[in-house]
Protein backbone atom coordinates (compact mmCIF):
# COMPACT_ATOMS: atom_id res chain seq x y z
CA UNK A 1 0.00 0.00 0.00
CA UNK A 2 2.98 2.34 0.28
CA UNK A 3 2.77 3.15 -3.42
CA UNK A 4 -0.85 4.22 -3.13
CA UNK A 5 -2.12 7.78 -3.41
CA UNK A 6 -4.77 8.95 -0.98
CA UNK A 7 -7.34 11.38 -2.39
CA UNK A 8 -9.22 13.13 0.40
CA UNK A 9 -12.37 15.19 0.31
CA UNK A 10 -12.41 18.12 2.77
CA UNK A 11 -15.84 19.05 4.15
CA UNK A 12 -17.38 16.44 6.47
CA UNK A 13 -14.36 14.24 5.79
CA UNK A 14 -11.44 16.07 7.41
CA UNK A 15 -13.56 18.51 9.42
CA UNK A 16 -17.19 18.84 10.45
CA UNK A 17 -18.89 21.27 8.07
CA UNK A 18 -22.53 20.20 8.34
CA UNK A 19 -23.15 22.47 11.27
CA UNK A 20 -22.36 26.16 11.19
CA UNK A 21 -20.05 26.27 8.18
CA UNK A 22 -22.48 24.82 5.63
CA UNK A 23 -25.38 26.80 7.07
CA UNK A 24 -23.44 30.06 6.80
CA UNK A 25 -22.29 29.31 3.24
CA UNK A 26 -25.89 28.51 2.27
CA UNK A 27 -27.09 31.81 3.73
CA UNK A 28 -24.28 33.68 1.95
CA UNK A 29 -25.22 32.09 -1.39
CA UNK A 30 -28.84 33.13 -1.03
CA UNK A 31 -27.82 36.65 -0.01
CA UNK A 32 -25.50 36.89 -3.03
CA UNK A 33 -28.30 35.86 -5.38
CA UNK A 34 -30.77 38.28 -3.83
CA UNK A 35 -28.28 41.12 -4.28
CA UNK A 36 -26.98 40.33 -7.78
CA UNK A 37 -30.12 38.86 -9.37
CA UNK A 38 -32.55 41.22 -7.65
CA UNK A 39 -34.76 38.38 -6.36
CA UNK A 40 -36.37 37.75 -2.99
CA UNK A 41 -35.49 34.95 -0.57
CA UNK A 42 -38.14 32.58 -1.94
CA UNK A 43 -36.99 32.97 -5.55
CA UNK A 44 -33.35 32.56 -4.51
CA UNK A 45 -34.20 29.29 -2.77
CA UNK A 46 -36.15 28.00 -5.77
CA UNK A 47 -33.33 28.87 -8.16
CA UNK A 48 -30.78 27.16 -5.94
CA UNK A 49 -32.91 24.01 -5.79
CA UNK A 50 -33.34 24.03 -9.57
CA UNK A 51 -29.65 24.57 -10.30
CA UNK A 52 -28.59 21.95 -7.76
CA UNK A 53 -30.90 19.38 -9.34
CA UNK A 54 -29.80 20.28 -12.88
CA UNK A 55 -26.05 20.90 -12.45
CA UNK A 56 -25.07 19.58 -9.03
CA UNK A 57 -23.99 23.07 -7.96
CA UNK A 58 -25.66 26.46 -7.54
CA UNK A 59 -22.69 28.18 -9.12
CA UNK A 60 -23.09 26.38 -12.46
CA UNK A 61 -26.62 27.64 -12.85
CA UNK A 62 -25.61 31.18 -11.98
CA UNK A 63 -22.75 31.16 -14.48
CA UNK A 64 -24.79 29.49 -17.23
CA UNK A 65 -28.01 31.47 -16.92
CA UNK A 66 -26.99 34.77 -15.33
CA UNK A 67 -23.38 35.39 -16.36
CA UNK A 68 -22.16 35.48 -12.77
CA UNK A 69 -18.37 35.52 -12.31
CA UNK A 70 -17.62 32.22 -10.52
CA UNK A 71 -14.49 33.59 -8.83
CA UNK A 72 -16.42 36.52 -7.36
CA UNK A 73 -19.25 34.25 -6.24
CA UNK A 74 -16.91 31.85 -4.46
CA UNK A 75 -14.95 34.62 -2.75
CA UNK A 76 -18.12 36.29 -1.46
CA UNK A 77 -19.71 33.09 -0.19
CA UNK A 78 -16.65 31.42 1.41
CA UNK A 79 -15.16 34.07 3.70
CA UNK A 80 -12.84 32.30 6.10
CA UNK A 81 -12.86 35.04 8.71
CA UNK A 82 -16.61 34.46 9.06
CA UNK A 83 -16.48 30.66 8.85
CA UNK A 84 -13.58 29.76 11.13
CA UNK A 85 -15.67 30.21 14.28
CA UNK A 86 -17.41 26.91 13.44
CA UNK A 87 -14.29 25.01 12.42
CA UNK A 88 -14.03 21.69 14.25
CA UNK A 89 -12.11 18.50 13.51
CA UNK A 90 -11.40 15.29 15.36
CA UNK A 91 -8.64 15.08 17.93
CA UNK A 92 -5.18 14.06 16.64
CA UNK A 93 -6.14 14.57 12.98
CA UNK A 94 -2.60 15.53 11.97
CA UNK A 95 -1.16 12.44 13.66
CA UNK A 96 -3.75 10.22 11.95
CA UNK A 97 -2.85 11.61 8.52
CA UNK A 98 0.85 11.22 9.22
CA UNK A 99 0.31 7.54 10.06
CA UNK A 100 -1.04 6.77 6.58
CA UNK A 101 1.67 5.61 4.15
CA UNK A 102 1.81 7.12 0.67
CA UNK A 103 1.15 10.42 -1.05
CA UNK A 104 -1.95 12.45 -0.15
CA UNK A 105 -4.05 14.91 -2.17
CA UNK A 106 -7.07 17.08 -1.40
CA UNK A 107 -9.90 17.09 -3.95
CA UNK A 108 -12.78 19.34 -2.90
CA UNK A 109 -15.77 21.04 -4.50
CA UNK A 110 -14.94 24.10 -2.44
CA UNK A 111 -12.91 27.04 -3.80
CA UNK A 112 -9.14 26.85 -3.49
CA UNK A 113 -8.78 29.76 -1.02
CA UNK A 114 -11.31 28.11 1.29
CA UNK A 115 -9.71 24.65 1.06
CA UNK A 116 -6.22 25.99 1.67
CA UNK A 117 -7.43 28.23 4.50
CA UNK A 118 -9.17 25.36 6.29
CA UNK A 119 -6.09 23.14 5.97
CA UNK A 120 -3.88 25.92 7.36
CA UNK A 121 -6.20 26.56 10.30
CA UNK A 122 -6.26 22.84 11.08
CA UNK A 123 -2.44 22.76 10.78
CA UNK A 124 -2.55 19.84 8.31
CA UNK A 125 -1.61 21.51 5.02
CA UNK A 126 1.91 20.03 5.11
CA UNK A 127 0.49 16.52 4.85
CA UNK A 128 -0.83 17.07 1.31
CA UNK A 129 1.20 16.98 -1.88
CA UNK A 130 -1.43 18.85 -3.94
CA UNK A 131 -4.67 20.74 -3.34
CA UNK A 132 -7.52 20.74 -5.84
CA UNK A 133 -10.40 23.14 -5.36
CA UNK A 134 -13.20 23.56 -7.87
CA UNK A 135 -11.21 26.13 -9.87
CA UNK A 136 -8.44 23.60 -10.55
CA UNK A 137 -10.95 21.31 -12.31
CA UNK A 138 -12.41 24.16 -14.40
CA UNK A 139 -15.39 24.64 -12.06
CA UNK A 140 -16.75 21.15 -12.81
CA UNK A 141 -17.65 19.64 -9.41
CA UNK A 142 -17.64 16.08 -8.17
CA UNK A 143 -19.25 13.64 -8.85
CA UNK A 144 -18.75 14.48 -12.55
CA UNK A 145 -16.22 12.04 -13.96
CA UNK A 146 -14.47 14.82 -15.89
CA UNK A 147 -13.39 16.44 -12.63
CA UNK A 148 -11.85 13.19 -11.41
CA UNK A 149 -10.07 12.65 -14.72
CA UNK A 150 -8.51 16.12 -14.59
CA UNK A 151 -6.99 15.38 -11.19
CA UNK A 152 -5.76 11.96 -12.27
CA UNK A 153 -4.23 13.36 -15.46
CA UNK A 154 -2.49 16.30 -13.79
CA UNK A 155 -1.05 14.07 -11.08
CA UNK A 156 -0.24 11.26 -13.55
CA UNK A 157 -2.13 8.76 -11.41
CA UNK A 158 -3.47 5.33 -12.18
CA UNK A 159 -6.89 5.17 -10.46
CA UNK A 160 -6.24 1.54 -9.54
CA UNK A 161 -3.51 2.80 -7.23
CA UNK A 162 -5.68 5.43 -5.56
CA UNK A 163 -7.82 5.41 -2.41
CA UNK A 164 -10.69 7.92 -2.33
CA UNK A 165 -11.77 9.04 1.16
CA UNK A 166 -15.15 10.80 1.11
CA UNK A 167 -18.39 11.41 2.98
CA UNK A 168 -20.38 11.59 -0.29
CA UNK A 169 -21.70 8.36 -1.76
CA UNK A 170 -22.22 9.80 -5.30
CA UNK A 171 -18.59 10.96 -5.33
CA UNK A 172 -17.43 7.53 -4.20
CA UNK A 173 -19.52 5.88 -6.91
CA UNK A 174 -17.60 7.81 -9.59
CA UNK A 175 -14.31 6.94 -7.92
CA UNK A 176 -15.25 3.26 -7.82
CA UNK A 177 -16.26 3.23 -11.50
CA UNK A 178 -12.82 4.63 -12.33
CA UNK A 179 -11.17 1.78 -10.45
CA UNK A 180 -10.28 3.43 -7.14
CA UNK A 181 -10.53 1.85 -3.72
CA UNK A 182 -13.28 3.68 -1.81
CA UNK A 183 -13.49 4.71 1.85
CA UNK A 184 -16.76 6.18 3.14
CA UNK A 185 -16.57 8.47 6.18
CA UNK A 186 -19.91 7.88 7.87
CA UNK A 187 -21.41 6.74 11.15
CA UNK A 188 -24.12 4.78 9.35
CA UNK A 189 -24.11 1.02 9.77
CA UNK A 190 -24.95 0.13 6.18
CA UNK A 191 -22.22 -0.16 3.54
CA UNK A 192 -23.30 0.24 -0.12
CA UNK A 193 -21.78 -2.08 -2.70
CA UNK A 194 -19.51 0.60 -4.17
CA UNK A 195 -17.92 1.29 -0.77
CA UNK A 196 -14.92 -0.86 0.09
CA UNK A 197 -14.45 0.38 3.66
CA UNK A 198 -16.69 2.41 5.98
CA UNK A 199 -15.08 4.38 8.81
CA UNK A 200 -16.48 6.75 11.41
CA UNK A 201 -13.37 8.94 11.51
CA UNK A 202 -9.94 9.46 9.99
CA UNK A 203 -8.56 8.06 13.22
CA UNK A 204 -10.29 4.77 12.40
CA UNK A 205 -8.57 4.81 9.02
CA UNK A 206 -5.16 5.37 10.58
CA UNK A 207 -5.64 2.46 12.96
CA UNK A 208 -5.92 0.00 10.08
CA UNK A 209 -2.84 -1.68 8.62
CA UNK A 210 -1.88 -0.31 5.18
CA UNK A 211 1.46 -2.05 4.69
Beta strands, then each sheet from edge to edge (+ up, - down):
strand 1: 5-8
strand 2: 103-107
strand 3: 130-132
strand 4: 162-166
strand 5: 181-185
strand 6: 197-199
sheet 1: 3+ 2+ 1+ 4+ 5+ 6+
end
